[in-house]
Amino acid sequence: MIGGILLDALGYTTARLLVPLLTFGCIRVQPLRAEPRRHNWFGFSRNPDGSRQLEAIMAGWYGLFFWIAVVIAVLALLR
């Protein structure tokens, strides 16, 4: 249950904010309540306008991995 909250709240929100910013809008994150689409293994699909869309669940994982990397970097710098 705690893992689901972390994945949805922290990971998804982080990806929802950072992915479009870092990719200059080329990749967008799928809304949580969107209708299902086919995505590739990494969670990407192509939109009709040519941009890419990142699946909501994979966006949560990517956002969570971002925070894990931040914690590891901070711990390495403090050591």
C-alpha positions as CSV (number, residue, x, y, z in Angstrom):
1,M,0.0,0.0,0.0
2,I,2.8,2.4,0.9
3,G,4.6,1.5,-2.3
4,G,1.5,2.3,-4.4
5,I,1.2,5.7,-2.7
6,L,4.8,6.4,-3.4
7,L,4.5,5.3,-7.0
8,D,1.4,7.2,-7.7
9,A,1.9,10.4,-5.6
10,L,5.6,11.0,-5.7
11,G,6.7,9.2,-8.9
12,Y,3.9,10.1,-11.2
13,T,3.8,13.7,-10.1
14,T,7.5,14.1,-10.5
15,A,7.4,12.5,-14.0
16,R,4.3,14.6,-14.9
17,L,6.3,17.8,-14.2
18,L,9.8,16.8,-15.3
19,V,9.4,14.8,-18.4
20,P,7.8,17.5,-20.6
21,L,10.2,20.1,-19.2
22,L,13.3,18.0,-19.9
23,T,12.2,16.9,-23.3
24,F,10.9,20.3,-24.4
25,G,7.4,19.0,-24.8
26,C,8.3,16.1,-27.2
27,I,7.2,13.5,-24.6
28,R,4.0,13.9,-22.6
29,V,2.8,11.8,-19.7
30,Q,-0.5,10.0,-20.0
31,P,-3.3,11.1,-17.6
32,L,-4.1,8.6,-14.8
33,R,-7.6,8.1,-16.0
34,A,-6.9,7.8,-19.7
35,E,-8.3,5.0,-21.9
36,P,-5.8,2.2,-22.4
37,R,-3.5,2.3,-25.4
38,R,-0.7,0.1,-26.7
39,H,2.7,1.1,-25.4
40,N,6.1,-0.4,-26.1
41,W,8.2,-2.1,-23.4
42,F,9.5,1.2,-22.0
43,G,6.0,2.7,-21.8
44,F,6.1,4.9,-24.9
45,S,3.6,5.3,-27.7
46,R,3.2,7.8,-30.5
47,N,0.5,10.5,-30.5
48,P,-1.3,11.5,-33.8
49,D,0.5,14.9,-33.7
50,G,3.9,13.2,-33.8
51,S,4.8,13.6,-30.1
52,R,5.3,10.6,-27.8
53,Q,3.3,9.7,-24.8
54,L,4.6,8.0,-21.7
55,E,2.3,5.5,-20.0
56,A,1.2,6.6,-16.5
57,I,2.4,3.6,-14.7
58,M,5.9,3.7,-16.3
59,A,6.0,7.5,-15.6
60,G,5.5,6.6,-11.9
61,W,8.4,4.2,-12.0
62,Y,10.6,6.7,-13.8
63,G,9.8,9.4,-11.3
64,L,10.5,7.1,-8.4
65,F,13.9,6.1,-10.0
66,F,14.7,9.8,-10.3
67,W,14.2,10.3,-6.5
68,I,16.2,7.2,-5.7
69,A,19.0,8.6,-7.8
70,V,18.7,12.0,-6.0
71,V,19.0,10.3,-2.6
72,I,22.0,8.2,-3.7
73,A,23.7,11.4,-5.0
74,V,23.0,13.3,-1.8
75,L,24.3,10.4,0.3
76,A,27.4,10.1,-1.8
77,L,28.1,13.9,-1.5
78,L,27.6,13.8,2.3
79,R,30.0,10.9,2.7
